[in-house]
Amino acid sequence: MGNNFLNELLLEVEQKEKQMELAQVDMILKEISSLNSDIAKILSQAEEEKQIMCEWAIQRSAKLNERVDWLSKKLEAFMNEQEPSVRTIDLAHGQLLRRKQVEKISVGNLETFLLNKNLSQLTSIASFQAL
């Protein structure tokens, strides 16, 4: 009988140890789940902050691009004020170059122009816009 009591007591202790072990494993699973949730929140927050920074950079660079465009127009106006023979101006921080532009020709009277005998000497015919 004493031996049977000890066996029952031993079985009871083993069952309680298993229950404790299962409870500990369950707590570990709960902690892993909590940590994974925290990781997801961190990544989501980082993505939101990345989007905010990207929008800020786009907005800031748009303002700077507007400034570049404005300054470029000032340089273009400066070059247009120079003599037509001036093609390049060398400066400490770069060069100003005049672009070669196609001269624009407008025809006042298209019929008279087309009757011209020298019309065959044209090497290319552009689109005509009658005034």
Residue pairs with C-beta under 8 A, 6 or more apart in sequence:
75 96
78 96
79 86
79 89
79 96
79 98
82 89
82 98
86 98
87 97
87 98
88 95
88 96
88 97
88 98
89 95
89 96
105 126
106 129
106 131
107 113
107 128
107 129
107 130
107 131
108 131
109 130
110 128
110 130
113 119
113 128
